[in-house]
Amino acid sequence: MTTDFSFHLLGRDGAARTGEIRMPRGVIRTPAFMPVGTAATVKGMYPEQVKALGADVVLGNTYHLMLRPGAERIAGLGGLHSFMNWQHPILTDSGGFQVMSLSQLRKLTEEGVTFQSHIDGSRHMLSPERSVEIQKLLGSDIVMQLDECVSLPCEDSVAEKAMRLSLRWAERCKTAFGNPAGRALFGIVQGGSVPSLRVESARSLVDMDLKGYAIGGLAVGEPQDVMLAMIETVEPHLPQERPRYLMGVGTPDDIVESVSRGIDMFDCVMPTRAGRHGQIFTRFGRMNLRNAKHADDPRPIDPKSSCQAANGYARAYLHHLVKADEMLGKMLLTWVNLAYYQDLMAGLRAAIAAGTLLDFIAETKEGWAKGEPA
């Protein structure tokens, strides 16, 4: 077991990479999809299930956990890993995005963000130093800098102001974080959809010599082609020997396209949120179990899937659970989705290692487009 944080590239296919992030609590195989455990739980799933599906790391959220149950309380109970019974790596989001999107009466200054809780109206201050302190109290393995995330489209001047503030906050986060053994601080590239701002942000963060780099402020309303163009703009300016993380992305198609452009890590609420609303992702494409056509269908979702929820339950039964708003329906369809996402990542890793990524992507997209056999 390693005592340090390190990243090792094991194979390449074009710009795509496969590798391993090694740290004391385990190895993250890349490209990796991180199930989102916002409030110390991947909704609808047991931790053992999440690990069995192939997830090496989950994501927790500073904003939600600082408000409830509180970072100091979690620290007093042994840290987030013990608290949620997940003894593997955890990455924590800095909380900045949630402050901007969920909070009431927020005020942004150079010092940080003052905001009102969406839960009970209490007032809080989140500075770069406090964000890092909370993430350290939680015991997270990968800590994200506090940044300002703007929605797209936006004025170039707005993107530039947020990018420069995020760079100043990154410096403060680095100072507050220090150099604890076996843990990492990632910087976040900002700059909206302006290539020159993205390049400046990436280069400035690389000069800080951080252990990993994220691309933030995408998948916030812009078309996919804009997102991919920003990845292509940033990628040449990020060091090959450090992991790259595309925050909050995304659909299976977003993931395969981003992997082919050199991204190593992903997170998104989409598979869990969609499952709770009757939507599933499969090798045949997306399905809606609410549709009446499933009401008398005795077939499983996919008899070839290794996931018991996908191969062992009739579509008619899953349709019934969804229509009746039964808890089990949300759990089973979340299981289906997370299994598909992890199977997709395993397929991408294998294809990169074999040098067959383009064929794998073409075959995968053909399956989505064709749908189920008649």
C-alpha positions as CSV (number, residue, x, y, z in Angstrom):
1,M,0.0,0.0,0.0
2,T,1.4,3.4,-1.0
3,T,1.8,6.2,1.4
4,D,1.8,8.9,-1.2
5,F,-0.4,10.2,-4.0
6,S,0.8,9.4,-7.6
7,F,-0.5,9.0,-11.1
8,H,0.9,6.4,-13.6
9,L,0.0,6.3,-17.2
10,L,-0.3,2.7,-18.4
11,G,-1.4,3.2,-22.0
12,R,-2.5,5.7,-24.7
13,D,-4.6,5.7,-27.8
14,G,-4.4,9.1,-29.6
15,A,-5.1,11.7,-26.9
16,A,-6.9,9.1,-24.7
17,R,-5.1,7.7,-21.7
18,T,-5.5,4.9,-19.3
19,G,-3.7,4.8,-16.0
20,E,-3.9,4.5,-12.2
21,I,-4.1,7.1,-9.4
22,R,-2.5,5.5,-6.4
23,M,-3.0,6.7,-2.8
24,P,-3.2,5.2,0.7
25,R,-6.9,4.3,0.5
26,G,-6.7,2.5,-2.9
27,V,-6.1,2.8,-6.6
28,I,-8.4,4.7,-9.0
29,R,-8.3,3.2,-12.4
30,T,-8.6,5.8,-15.2
31,P,-10.6,6.8,-17.1
32,A,-12.9,6.8,-14.0
33,F,-16.5,7.7,-13.3
34,M,-17.1,8.8,-9.7
35,P,-20.6,8.2,-8.4
36,V,-21.9,11.3,-6.7
37,G,-22.5,10.9,-2.9
38,T,-23.4,14.5,-2.3
39,A,-24.6,14.1,1.3
40,A,-22.4,11.1,2.3
41,T,-24.6,8.7,0.3
42,V,-24.9,7.6,-3.3
43,K,-28.7,7.9,-3.3
44,G,-30.5,4.5,-3.4
45,M,-27.3,2.4,-3.2
46,Y,-25.4,0.5,-0.5
47,P,-21.7,1.3,-0.4
48,E,-20.9,-2.3,-1.0
49,Q,-23.0,-2.3,-4.2
50,V,-21.2,0.8,-5.5
51,K,-17.8,-0.8,-5.0
52,A,-19.0,-4.1,-6.5
53,L,-20.0,-2.3,-9.7
54,G,-16.4,-1.2,-10.2
55,A,-16.3,2.3,-8.7
56,D,-12.9,3.1,-7.1
57,V,-13.9,6.5,-5.8
58,V,-17.0,8.5,-4.9
59,L,-17.6,12.2,-4.6
60,G,-18.8,14.1,-1.5
61,N,-19.9,17.7,-1.3
62,T,-18.5,20.4,1.0
63,Y,-21.5,22.7,0.8
64,H,-24.1,20.0,1.8
65,L,-21.9,18.3,4.4
66,M,-20.9,21.6,6.1
67,L,-24.6,22.5,6.5
68,R,-25.7,19.0,7.6
69,P,-24.5,17.2,9.6
70,G,-21.5,19.6,9.9
71,A,-17.8,19.0,9.1
72,E,-16.7,19.2,12.7
73,R,-19.3,16.6,13.7
74,I,-18.1,14.2,10.9
75,A,-14.5,14.7,12.0
76,G,-15.5,13.9,15.6
77,L,-17.1,10.7,14.4
78,G,-13.9,9.5,12.7
79,G,-14.1,11.3,9.3
80,L,-16.2,10.8,6.2
81,H,-14.9,7.4,5.2
82,S,-15.9,5.9,8.5
83,F,-19.1,7.9,8.7
84,M,-20.5,6.6,5.4
85,N,-18.8,3.2,5.5
86,W,-16.7,3.8,2.4
87,Q,-13.0,2.9,3.0
88,H,-11.9,3.8,-0.5
89,P,-10.9,7.1,-2.0
90,I,-13.2,10.1,-1.7
91,L,-13.0,13.3,-3.7
92,T,-14.8,16.3,-2.3
93,D,-16.2,19.2,-4.3
94,S,-15.3,22.6,-2.8
95,G,-18.9,23.7,-2.5
96,G,-18.5,26.7,-4.8
97,F,-20.9,25.5,-7.4
98,Q,-23.6,24.8,-4.9
99,V,-23.2,28.1,-3.2
100,M,-23.7,29.8,-6.5
101,S,-26.7,27.7,-7.6
102,L,-28.6,26.8,-4.4
103,S,-28.0,29.5,-1.9
104,Q,-30.1,32.5,-1.0
105,L,-28.8,36.1,-0.5
106,R,-25.2,35.2,-1.5
107,K,-22.6,37.9,-1.6
108,L,-19.3,37.3,-3.4
109,T,-16.2,39.2,-2.4
110,E,-12.4,38.7,-2.7
111,E,-12.5,37.1,0.8
112,G,-15.0,34.4,-0.2
113,V,-18.8,33.9,-0.4
114,T,-21.3,34.8,2.3
115,F,-24.5,32.9,1.8
116,Q,-27.8,31.8,3.4
117,S,-28.4,28.1,3.8
118,H,-31.1,26.6,1.5
119,I,-32.0,24.3,4.5
120,D,-32.8,26.7,7.4
121,G,-31.7,30.2,6.3
122,S,-28.7,30.3,8.6
123,R,-25.8,32.5,7.4
124,H,-22.3,31.1,6.5
125,M,-19.0,32.2,5.1
126,L,-17.1,30.0,2.7
127,S,-13.6,31.3,1.9
128,P,-10.8,29.3,0.2
129,E,-9.3,28.6,3.5
130,R,-12.5,27.4,5.1
131,S,-13.3,25.2,2.1
132,V,-10.0,23.5,2.5
133,E,-10.4,23.2,6.3
134,I,-13.8,21.6,5.8
135,Q,-12.4,19.1,3.3
136,K,-9.6,18.3,5.6
137,L,-12.0,17.7,8.5
138,L,-14.0,15.4,6.3
139,G,-10.7,13.5,5.5
140,S,-11.1,13.6,1.8
141,D,-8.4,12.1,-0.3
142,I,-8.7,14.6,-3.2
143,V,-9.5,18.2,-2.3
144,M,-10.8,20.7,-4.8
145,Q,-10.0,24.4,-4.7
146,L,-12.8,26.9,-4.2
147,D,-13.6,28.6,-7.5
148,E,-16.3,30.8,-9.0
149,C,-18.3,29.0,-11.6
150,V,-20.4,31.1,-14.0
151,S,-23.3,29.8,-16.2
152,L,-22.8,29.8,-20.0
153,P,-23.3,31.7,-22.1
154,C,-22.0,34.7,-20.4
155,E,-20.1,37.9,-21.3
156,D,-16.4,37.5,-21.8
157,S,-15.8,40.1,-19.0
158,V,-17.8,38.0,-16.6
159,A,-15.8,34.9,-17.4
160,E,-12.5,36.7,-17.1
161,K,-13.4,38.2,-13.7
162,A,-14.4,34.8,-12.4
163,M,-11.3,33.1,-13.8
164,R,-8.9,35.6,-12.2
165,L,-10.7,35.4,-8.9
166,S,-10.5,31.6,-9.1
167,L,-6.8,31.8,-9.7
168,R,-6.2,34.0,-6.6
169,W,-8.4,31.6,-4.6
170,A,-6.3,28.6,-5.9
171,E,-3.2,30.2,-4.5
172,R,-4.9,30.6,-1.1
173,C,-6.1,27.0,-1.2
174,K,-2.6,25.8,-2.0
175,T,-1.2,27.6,1.0
176,A,-4.0,26.4,3.3
177,F,-3.7,22.8,2.0
178,G,0.0,22.4,2.6
179,N,1.5,19.1,1.6
180,P,-0.2,16.3,3.6
181,A,1.1,12.8,2.7
182,G,-1.1,10.7,0.5
183,R,-3.6,13.4,-0.4
184,A,-4.0,15.9,-3.3
185,L,-5.3,19.3,-4.1
186,F,-6.7,19.8,-7.6
187,G,-6.9,23.2,-9.3
188,I,-9.9,24.1,-11.5
189,V,-9.5,25.7,-15.0
190,Q,-12.1,28.4,-15.6
191,G,-12.6,30.9,-18.4
192,G,-16.1,30.3,-19.8
193,S,-16.1,29.6,-23.5
194,V,-13.2,32.0,-24.2
195,P,-10.1,30.0,-25.4
196,S,-7.5,32.6,-24.4
197,L,-8.9,32.7,-20.8
198,R,-9.0,29.0,-20.6
199,V,-5.3,28.8,-21.7
200,E,-4.3,31.5,-19.3
201,S,-6.1,29.7,-16.4
202,A,-4.5,26.3,-17.3
203,R,-1.0,27.7,-17.5
204,S,-1.3,29.7,-14.3
205,L,-2.6,26.6,-12.4
206,V,0.2,24.4,-13.9
207,D,2.7,27.0,-12.5
208,M,1.4,26.2,-9.1
209,D,2.5,22.6,-9.5
210,L,-0.7,21.0,-8.2
211,K,-1.2,17.2,-8.1
212,G,-4.2,17.3,-10.5
213,Y,-6.2,19.6,-12.7
214,A,-9.9,19.9,-13.3
215,I,-11.8,21.7,-16.0
216,G,-14.8,23.4,-14.5
217,G,-17.5,25.6,-15.7
218,L,-18.7,23.3,-18.5
219,A,-21.9,21.3,-18.8
220,V,-23.6,24.4,-17.4
221,G,-25.9,25.1,-20.4
222,E,-23.6,25.2,-23.4
223,P,-23.9,22.9,-26.4
224,Q,-21.7,19.8,-26.4
225,D,-19.5,21.2,-29.3
226,V,-18.6,24.2,-27.1
227,M,-17.6,21.9,-24.2
228,L,-15.5,19.7,-26.4
229,A,-13.8,22.7,-28.0
230,M,-12.8,23.9,-24.6
231,I,-11.4,20.5,-23.7
232,E,-9.3,20.6,-26.9
233,T,-8.2,24.1,-26.1
234,V,-7.1,23.3,-22.5
235,E,-5.6,19.7,-22.9
236,P,-2.3,20.7,-24.6
237,H,-1.5,23.0,-21.7
238,L,-2.0,20.4,-18.9
239,P,0.9,18.2,-17.9
240,Q,0.7,14.6,-19.2
241,E,1.8,13.2,-15.9
242,R,-1.1,14.6,-13.9
243,P,-4.7,13.5,-13.9
244,R,-7.4,15.6,-15.6
245,Y,-10.9,15.8,-14.3
246,L,-13.9,17.1,-16.2
247,M,-16.3,18.3,-13.5
248,G,-20.1,17.5,-13.6
249,V,-20.0,15.5,-16.9
250,G,-22.1,13.8,-18.0
251,T,-24.0,11.7,-20.5
252,P,-22.4,8.5,-21.8
253,D,-21.8,10.3,-25.1
254,D,-20.1,13.3,-23.3
255,I,-17.9,10.8,-21.5
256,V,-16.7,8.8,-24.5
257,E,-16.0,12.0,-26.5
258,S,-14.1,13.6,-23.6
259,V,-12.1,10.4,-22.9
260,S,-11.0,10.5,-26.6
261,R,-9.7,14.1,-25.9
262,G,-7.6,13.1,-22.9
263,I,-9.9,13.4,-19.8
264,D,-9.3,10.9,-17.0
265,M,-12.0,11.5,-14.4
266,F,-15.7,12.3,-14.4
267,D,-18.6,12.8,-12.0
268,C,-22.3,13.5,-12.6
269,V,-25.6,13.1,-10.8
270,M,-27.2,12.0,-14.1
271,P,-27.2,8.2,-13.6
272,T,-28.6,8.4,-10.1
273,R,-31.0,11.3,-10.8
274,A,-32.3,9.7,-14.0
275,G,-32.8,6.3,-12.2
276,R,-35.0,8.0,-9.6
277,H,-37.2,9.3,-12.4
278,G,-37.6,6.1,-14.4
279,Q,-34.9,6.8,-17.0
280,I,-32.1,4.2,-17.7
281,F,-29.0,4.0,-19.7
282,T,-28.2,0.8,-21.6
283,R,-26.1,-0.5,-24.5
284,F,-29.3,0.0,-26.6
285,G,-29.5,3.7,-25.6
286,R,-31.7,5.5,-23.2
287,M,-35.1,4.1,-22.0
288,N,-38.0,5.5,-20.1
289,L,-39.6,2.9,-17.9
290,R,-42.6,5.1,-17.3
291,N,-43.7,4.5,-20.9
292,A,-46.9,2.3,-21.2
293,K,-45.2,0.0,-23.7
294,H,-43.3,-1.6,-20.8
295,A,-46.5,-2.5,-18.7
296,D,-46.9,-6.0,-20.2
297,D,-43.3,-6.7,-21.1
298,P,-41.9,-9.7,-19.2
299,R,-38.3,-9.3,-20.5
300,P,-35.5,-8.0,-18.4
301,I,-33.8,-4.8,-19.4
302,D,-30.7,-6.6,-20.7
303,P,-30.2,-10.3,-20.3
304,K,-26.5,-9.9,-21.1
305,S,-25.8,-7.4,-18.4
306,S,-23.9,-8.5,-15.3
307,C,-26.1,-6.3,-13.2
308,Q,-28.8,-8.2,-11.4
309,A,-31.2,-5.3,-11.6
310,A,-30.8,-5.3,-15.4
311,N,-30.9,-9.0,-16.0
312,G,-33.2,-10.3,-13.2
313,Y,-36.4,-8.1,-13.1
314,A,-39.2,-7.9,-15.7
315,R,-39.7,-4.6,-17.4
316,A,-43.4,-4.8,-16.5
317,Y,-42.4,-5.0,-12.8
318,L,-40.0,-2.1,-13.0
319,H,-42.6,-0.1,-14.9
320,H,-45.1,-0.8,-12.1
321,L,-42.6,0.2,-9.4
322,V,-41.9,3.5,-11.2
323,K,-45.6,4.3,-11.7
324,A,-46.4,3.5,-8.1
325,D,-43.5,5.6,-7.0
326,E,-42.1,2.7,-5.0
327,M,-38.7,3.2,-3.3
328,L,-37.5,-0.1,-4.7
329,G,-38.0,1.1,-8.3
330,K,-35.7,4.1,-7.7
331,M,-33.1,1.8,-6.2
332,L,-33.1,-0.8,-8.9
333,L,-33.0,1.7,-11.8
334,T,-30.2,3.6,-10.1
335,W,-28.3,0.3,-9.8
336,V,-28.9,-0.3,-13.6
337,N,-27.5,3.1,-14.5
338,L,-24.4,3.0,-12.3
339,A,-23.6,-0.5,-13.5
340,Y,-23.8,0.7,-17.1
341,Y,-21.6,3.7,-16.4
342,Q,-19.0,1.5,-14.7
343,D,-19.1,-1.1,-17.5
344,L,-18.6,1.8,-20.0
345,M,-15.5,3.0,-18.2
346,A,-14.1,-0.5,-18.0
347,G,-14.7,-0.9,-21.8
348,L,-13.0,2.4,-22.5
349,R,-9.9,1.5,-20.3
350,A,-9.6,-1.9,-22.1
351,A,-10.0,-0.3,-25.6
352,I,-7.3,2.3,-24.8
353,A,-4.9,-0.3,-23.6
354,A,-5.6,-2.4,-26.7
355,G,-5.3,0.6,-29.1
356,T,-8.9,0.0,-30.3
357,L,-10.6,3.1,-28.8
358,L,-12.1,4.4,-32.1
359,D,-13.6,1.0,-32.9
360,F,-15.0,0.8,-29.4
361,I,-16.6,4.2,-29.5
362,A,-18.0,3.6,-33.0
363,E,-19.5,0.2,-31.9
364,T,-20.9,1.8,-28.7
365,K,-22.5,4.7,-30.5
366,E,-23.9,2.3,-33.2
367,G,-25.6,0.3,-30.4
368,W,-27.2,3.5,-29.0
369,A,-28.4,4.6,-32.4
370,K,-29.7,1.2,-33.4
371,G,-31.6,0.5,-30.2
372,E,-32.9,-2.9,-29.3
373,P,-33.2,-5.7,-31.9
374,A,-36.8,-6.2,-33.0
